[in-house]
Amino acid sequence: MSVLVIGSVAFDTIETPFDKAERCLGGSASYITLASSYFTGAVRLVGVVGGDFPKSAIKMFNDHNIDIEGLEIVKEGKTFHWHGKYHFDMNMRDTLSTDLNVFANFNPQIPSSYKACKYVCLGNMDPDLQRSVLAQVEKPRLIVCDTMNFWIESKHAELMQTLKLVDVIIINDAEARELTKEHSLVKAGKKILTYGPKYVIVKKGEHGALLFTKDSLFSAPAYPLEDVFDPTGAGDTFAGGFIGWLAKTDDLSAENMRRAVIYGSVMASYTVEKFGLERLKDLSWVEIQDRFREFKRLAHFEEV
Ligand code: AMP
Protein backbone atom coordinates (compact mmCIF):
# COMPACT_ATOMS: atom_id res chain seq x y z
CA MET A 1 0.00 0.00 0.00
CA SER A 2 1.13 3.57 -0.60
CA VAL A 3 2.18 6.06 2.06
CA LEU A 4 1.70 9.82 1.72
CA VAL A 5 4.02 11.95 3.88
CA ILE A 6 3.75 15.71 4.44
CA GLY A 7 6.29 17.66 6.45
CA SER A 8 9.48 19.65 6.52
CA VAL A 9 12.48 19.03 4.28
CA ALA A 10 15.39 20.86 5.82
CA PHE A 11 19.06 21.51 6.32
CA ASP A 12 19.99 20.79 9.91
CA THR A 13 22.99 22.02 11.83
CA ILE A 14 23.41 19.69 14.77
CA GLU A 15 25.68 19.99 17.79
CA THR A 16 26.08 17.13 20.23
CA PRO A 17 28.51 16.89 23.18
CA PHE A 18 30.77 14.85 20.88
CA ASP A 19 30.62 16.40 17.42
CA LYS A 20 28.99 18.90 15.08
CA ALA A 21 27.47 18.60 11.59
CA GLU A 22 26.63 21.63 9.42
CA ARG A 23 23.68 21.80 7.06
CA CYS A 24 23.03 18.09 6.69
CA LEU A 25 19.82 16.94 5.05
CA GLY A 26 16.97 16.59 7.54
CA GLY A 27 13.41 17.64 8.21
CA SER A 28 10.51 15.53 9.40
CA ALA A 29 9.41 14.41 5.92
CA SER A 30 12.94 13.28 4.99
CA TYR A 31 13.17 11.00 8.03
CA ILE A 32 9.60 9.67 7.68
CA THR A 33 9.84 8.90 3.96
CA LEU A 34 13.27 7.31 4.22
CA ALA A 35 12.20 5.07 7.12
CA SER A 36 8.96 4.05 5.30
CA SER A 37 10.83 3.34 2.07
CA TYR A 38 12.30 0.15 3.58
CA PHE A 39 8.77 -1.28 3.92
CA THR A 40 6.94 -0.16 0.79
CA GLY A 41 8.03 0.93 -2.66
CA ALA A 42 5.18 3.45 -2.85
CA VAL A 43 6.19 6.38 -0.64
CA ARG A 44 5.06 9.85 -1.78
CA LEU A 45 6.47 13.07 -0.36
CA VAL A 46 4.86 16.52 -0.14
CA GLY A 47 7.09 19.38 1.00
CA VAL A 48 8.88 22.52 -0.12
CA VAL A 49 12.55 23.42 -0.61
CA GLY A 50 14.51 26.34 -2.05
CA GLY A 51 16.74 26.72 -5.10
CA ASP A 52 19.70 25.81 -2.86
CA PHE A 53 18.47 22.22 -2.49
CA PRO A 54 21.25 19.98 -3.81
CA LYS A 55 20.96 17.38 -6.57
CA SER A 56 22.58 14.86 -4.21
CA ALA A 57 19.54 15.09 -1.91
CA ILE A 58 17.15 14.58 -4.83
CA LYS A 59 19.24 11.56 -5.80
CA MET A 60 18.94 10.15 -2.29
CA PHE A 61 15.12 10.28 -2.52
CA ASN A 62 15.28 8.73 -6.00
CA ASP A 63 17.64 5.99 -4.83
CA HIS A 64 15.07 5.03 -2.19
CA ASN A 65 12.20 5.05 -4.70
CA ILE A 66 10.53 7.98 -2.93
CA ASP A 67 8.14 9.81 -5.22
CA ILE A 68 8.95 13.55 -5.06
CA GLU A 69 6.38 14.86 -7.53
CA GLY A 70 4.91 16.69 -4.51
CA LEU A 71 8.21 18.33 -3.53
CA GLU A 72 7.86 21.96 -4.57
CA ILE A 73 11.11 23.75 -5.45
CA VAL A 74 10.93 27.53 -5.01
CA LYS A 75 13.94 28.55 -7.11
CA GLU A 76 14.32 32.04 -5.69
CA GLY A 77 13.90 30.91 -2.07
CA LYS A 78 16.03 29.16 0.56
CA THR A 79 15.42 25.78 2.18
CA PHE A 80 14.25 25.61 5.81
CA HIS A 81 17.22 25.55 8.19
CA TRP A 82 17.12 24.29 11.79
CA HIS A 83 20.00 24.49 14.27
CA GLY A 84 19.86 22.41 17.45
CA LYS A 85 22.27 21.69 20.28
CA TYR A 86 22.03 18.66 22.57
CA HIS A 87 22.90 18.65 26.26
CA PHE A 88 25.11 16.01 27.85
CA ASP A 89 21.79 14.29 28.64
CA MET A 90 20.80 13.87 25.02
CA ASN A 91 17.10 13.69 25.88
CA MET A 92 17.45 17.47 26.21
CA ARG A 93 18.13 19.87 23.37
CA ASP A 94 17.93 23.58 22.67
CA THR A 95 16.81 25.00 19.35
CA LEU A 96 19.40 27.69 18.55
CA SER A 97 17.67 28.90 15.40
CA THR A 98 14.76 28.09 13.09
CA ASP A 99 14.93 29.79 9.69
CA LEU A 100 11.64 28.79 8.10
CA ASN A 101 12.51 30.39 4.71
CA VAL A 102 10.28 28.79 2.02
CA PHE A 103 8.58 26.63 4.67
CA ALA A 104 6.98 29.78 6.14
CA ASN A 105 4.56 29.95 3.20
CA PHE A 106 4.12 26.20 2.80
CA ASN A 107 0.64 25.48 1.50
CA PRO A 108 0.63 21.74 0.78
CA GLN A 109 -0.87 20.85 -2.59
CA ILE A 110 -1.48 17.15 -2.99
CA PRO A 111 -0.80 16.00 -6.58
CA SER A 112 -3.77 14.12 -8.05
CA SER A 113 -1.62 10.98 -8.37
CA TYR A 114 -1.23 11.00 -4.55
CA LYS A 115 -4.87 11.53 -3.55
CA ALA A 116 -5.86 7.89 -3.29
CA CYS A 117 -3.01 7.01 -0.87
CA LYS A 118 -4.32 4.67 1.81
CA TYR A 119 -1.79 5.56 4.53
CA VAL A 120 -1.23 9.23 5.39
CA CYS A 121 1.42 10.57 7.75
CA LEU A 122 1.05 14.22 8.77
CA GLY A 123 4.48 15.36 9.94
CA ASN A 124 4.82 17.89 12.69
CA MET A 125 3.49 21.20 11.33
CA ASP A 126 0.71 23.78 11.71
CA PRO A 127 -2.49 21.84 12.59
CA ASP A 128 -4.46 24.02 10.13
CA LEU A 129 -2.20 22.80 7.33
CA GLN A 130 -2.58 19.22 8.55
CA ARG A 131 -6.37 19.59 8.14
CA SER A 132 -5.98 21.21 4.72
CA VAL A 133 -4.13 18.07 3.61
CA LEU A 134 -6.90 15.82 4.92
CA ALA A 135 -9.43 17.87 2.94
CA GLN A 136 -7.52 16.99 -0.26
CA VAL A 137 -7.19 13.20 0.11
CA GLU A 138 -9.73 10.49 -0.68
CA LYS A 139 -10.69 8.15 2.16
CA PRO A 140 -7.34 7.01 3.55
CA ARG A 141 -7.38 3.79 5.57
CA LEU A 142 -5.17 5.25 8.30
CA ILE A 143 -4.14 8.79 9.25
CA VAL A 144 -1.13 9.20 11.53
CA CYS A 145 -0.26 12.58 12.99
CA ASP A 146 2.78 14.00 14.76
CA THR A 147 2.91 17.28 16.67
CA MET A 148 5.14 19.22 19.06
CA ASN A 149 5.02 21.58 22.05
CA PHE A 150 5.14 24.64 19.75
CA TRP A 151 1.67 23.81 18.32
CA ILE A 152 0.28 22.65 21.68
CA GLU A 153 1.10 26.10 23.05
CA SER A 154 0.39 28.36 20.07
CA LYS A 155 -2.50 26.59 18.27
CA HIS A 156 -4.20 24.50 20.91
CA ALA A 157 -7.77 24.83 19.59
CA GLU A 158 -6.67 24.11 16.01
CA LEU A 159 -4.71 21.05 17.15
CA MET A 160 -7.79 19.74 18.98
CA GLN A 161 -9.73 20.05 15.68
CA THR A 162 -7.06 18.03 13.88
CA LEU A 163 -7.05 15.35 16.59
CA LYS A 164 -10.75 14.71 15.92
CA LEU A 165 -9.84 13.66 12.36
CA VAL A 166 -6.81 11.41 12.85
CA ASP A 167 -6.57 7.71 13.76
CA VAL A 168 -3.15 7.74 15.43
CA ILE A 169 -1.34 10.50 17.30
CA ILE A 170 2.36 10.09 18.03
CA ILE A 171 3.54 12.38 20.79
CA ASN A 172 6.43 12.43 23.26
CA ASP A 173 6.06 12.18 27.04
CA ALA A 174 6.57 15.89 27.81
CA GLU A 175 4.11 16.90 25.08
CA ALA A 176 1.50 14.39 26.29
CA ARG A 177 1.74 15.88 29.79
CA GLU A 178 1.51 19.41 28.42
CA LEU A 179 -1.49 18.63 26.21
CA THR A 180 -3.49 16.93 28.97
CA LYS A 181 -2.15 18.64 32.12
CA GLU A 182 -1.74 15.13 33.55
CA HIS A 183 1.52 14.07 35.16
CA SER A 184 0.83 10.33 34.82
CA LEU A 185 1.51 9.17 31.27
CA VAL A 186 -1.15 6.48 31.63
CA LYS A 187 -3.77 9.10 32.49
CA ALA A 188 -2.43 11.37 29.73
CA GLY A 189 -2.60 8.62 27.07
CA LYS A 190 -6.14 7.68 28.07
CA LYS A 191 -7.22 11.32 28.04
CA ILE A 192 -5.84 11.90 24.53
CA LEU A 193 -7.98 8.96 23.32
CA THR A 194 -11.04 10.99 24.34
CA TYR A 195 -9.90 13.81 21.99
CA GLY A 196 -10.50 11.64 18.90
CA PRO A 197 -7.63 9.31 17.91
CA LYS A 198 -8.26 5.55 18.20
CA TYR A 199 -4.58 4.96 18.97
CA VAL A 200 -2.23 7.11 21.03
CA ILE A 201 1.51 6.46 21.01
CA VAL A 202 3.53 8.15 23.74
CA LYS A 203 7.28 8.05 23.02
CA LYS A 204 9.55 8.02 26.05
CA GLY A 205 12.93 8.59 24.36
CA GLU A 206 15.46 6.05 25.55
CA HIS A 207 12.75 4.40 27.69
CA GLY A 208 10.57 3.04 24.89
CA ALA A 209 6.98 3.82 23.92
CA LEU A 210 3.41 3.22 25.10
CA LEU A 211 0.56 2.33 22.73
CA PHE A 212 -2.93 3.10 24.06
CA THR A 213 -6.23 1.92 22.65
CA LYS A 214 -9.67 2.11 24.26
CA ASP A 215 -9.22 -1.29 25.87
CA SER A 216 -5.49 -2.06 25.87
CA LEU A 217 -2.07 -0.75 26.75
CA PHE A 218 1.18 -2.01 25.17
CA SER A 219 4.55 -1.06 26.63
CA ALA A 220 7.34 -1.33 24.05
CA PRO A 221 10.94 -1.44 25.22
CA ALA A 222 13.67 0.78 23.83
CA TYR A 223 16.79 -0.74 22.30
CA PRO A 224 19.62 -0.30 24.82
CA LEU A 225 22.27 1.27 22.59
CA GLU A 226 25.70 1.85 24.11
CA ASP A 227 26.26 5.02 22.12
CA VAL A 228 23.61 7.46 20.98
CA PHE A 229 25.41 9.67 18.52
CA ASP A 230 22.63 12.07 17.39
CA PRO A 231 18.96 11.78 18.45
CA THR A 232 17.73 14.15 15.70
CA GLY A 233 14.86 12.68 13.73
CA ALA A 234 14.32 9.71 16.06
CA GLY A 235 10.64 10.62 16.51
CA ASP A 236 10.04 11.10 12.79
CA THR A 237 11.89 7.89 11.97
CA PHE A 238 9.68 6.07 14.49
CA ALA A 239 6.60 7.39 12.67
CA GLY A 240 8.04 6.29 9.30
CA GLY A 241 8.81 2.76 10.47
CA PHE A 242 5.40 2.50 12.17
CA ILE A 243 3.34 3.57 9.15
CA GLY A 244 5.67 1.76 6.73
CA TRP A 245 5.06 -1.58 8.40
CA LEU A 246 1.28 -1.02 8.49
CA ALA A 247 1.25 -0.06 4.80
CA LYS A 248 3.35 -3.10 3.88
CA THR A 249 1.04 -5.51 5.71
CA ASP A 250 -2.26 -3.57 5.35
CA ASP A 251 -3.30 -5.12 8.66
CA LEU A 252 -4.66 -2.90 11.43
CA SER A 253 -5.21 -5.65 13.99
CA ALA A 254 -4.11 -5.04 17.58
CA GLU A 255 -1.18 -7.50 17.28
CA ASN A 256 0.04 -5.89 14.09
CA MET A 257 -0.16 -2.41 15.63
CA ARG A 258 2.20 -3.69 18.33
CA ARG A 259 4.60 -5.00 15.68
CA ALA A 260 4.43 -1.61 13.97
CA VAL A 261 5.47 0.10 17.22
CA ILE A 262 8.48 -2.23 17.40
CA TYR A 263 9.42 -1.57 13.75
CA GLY A 264 9.18 2.17 14.52
CA SER A 265 11.53 1.65 17.47
CA VAL A 266 13.90 -0.48 15.35
CA MET A 267 14.22 2.25 12.71
CA ALA A 268 14.68 5.01 15.34
CA SER A 269 17.39 2.95 17.06
CA TYR A 270 19.37 2.94 13.81
CA THR A 271 18.87 6.66 13.09
CA VAL A 272 20.51 7.75 16.35
CA GLU A 273 23.68 5.75 15.63
CA LYS A 274 25.04 8.43 13.25
CA PHE A 275 24.49 12.08 12.34
CA GLY A 276 21.33 13.06 10.50
CA LEU A 277 20.23 10.56 7.86
CA GLU A 278 23.66 8.91 7.54
CA ARG A 279 22.71 5.60 9.12
CA LEU A 280 19.11 5.49 7.95
CA LYS A 281 20.01 5.90 4.29
CA ASP A 282 22.19 2.78 4.12
CA LEU A 283 20.19 0.16 6.00
CA SER A 284 19.37 -3.31 4.77
CA TRP A 285 16.22 -5.36 5.30
CA VAL A 286 18.35 -8.03 7.03
CA GLU A 287 19.56 -5.47 9.60
CA ILE A 288 15.98 -4.35 10.22
CA GLN A 289 14.79 -7.91 10.76
CA ASP A 290 17.77 -8.76 13.00
CA ARG A 291 17.08 -5.85 15.29
CA PHE A 292 13.34 -6.61 15.34
CA ARG A 293 14.20 -10.08 16.67
CA GLU A 294 16.61 -8.58 19.20
CA PHE A 295 13.75 -6.44 20.51
CA LYS A 296 11.71 -9.61 20.92
CA ARG A 297 14.49 -11.40 22.79
CA LEU A 298 15.17 -8.39 25.02
CA ALA A 299 11.62 -8.18 26.35
CA HIS A 300 10.82 -11.89 26.43
CA PHE A 301 10.27 -13.80 29.66
CA GLU A 302 8.15 -16.72 30.77
CA GLU A 303 6.09 -17.52 33.80
CA VAL A 304 7.59 -20.27 36.01
P1 AMP B 1 12.78 15.17 15.83
O1 AMP B 1 14.20 15.03 16.32
O2 AMP B 1 12.12 13.87 15.50
O3 AMP B 1 11.97 16.05 16.74
O4 AMP B 1 12.84 15.95 14.43
C1 AMP B 1 13.93 16.72 14.02
C2 AMP B 1 13.64 17.33 12.66
O5 AMP B 1 12.55 18.25 12.77
C3 AMP B 1 14.83 18.09 12.13
O6 AMP B 1 15.31 17.43 10.98
C4 AMP B 1 14.31 19.49 11.83
O7 AMP B 1 14.67 19.93 10.54
C5 AMP B 1 12.80 19.36 11.92
N1 AMP B 1 12.17 20.54 12.57
C6 AMP B 1 12.66 21.28 13.59
N2 AMP B 1 11.79 22.29 13.91
C7 AMP B 1 10.73 22.16 13.05
C8 AMP B 1 9.51 22.90 12.86
N3 AMP B 1 9.20 23.98 13.59
N4 AMP B 1 8.66 22.48 11.89
C9 AMP B 1 8.95 21.40 11.14
N5 AMP B 1 10.09 20.69 11.25
C10 AMP B 1 10.98 21.06 12.19
Residues whose N, C-alpha, C, O or C-beta is under 5 A from the ligand:
A	BS01	AMP	S8 A10 D12 G26 G27 S28 W82 N124 P231 T232 G233 A234 G235 D236
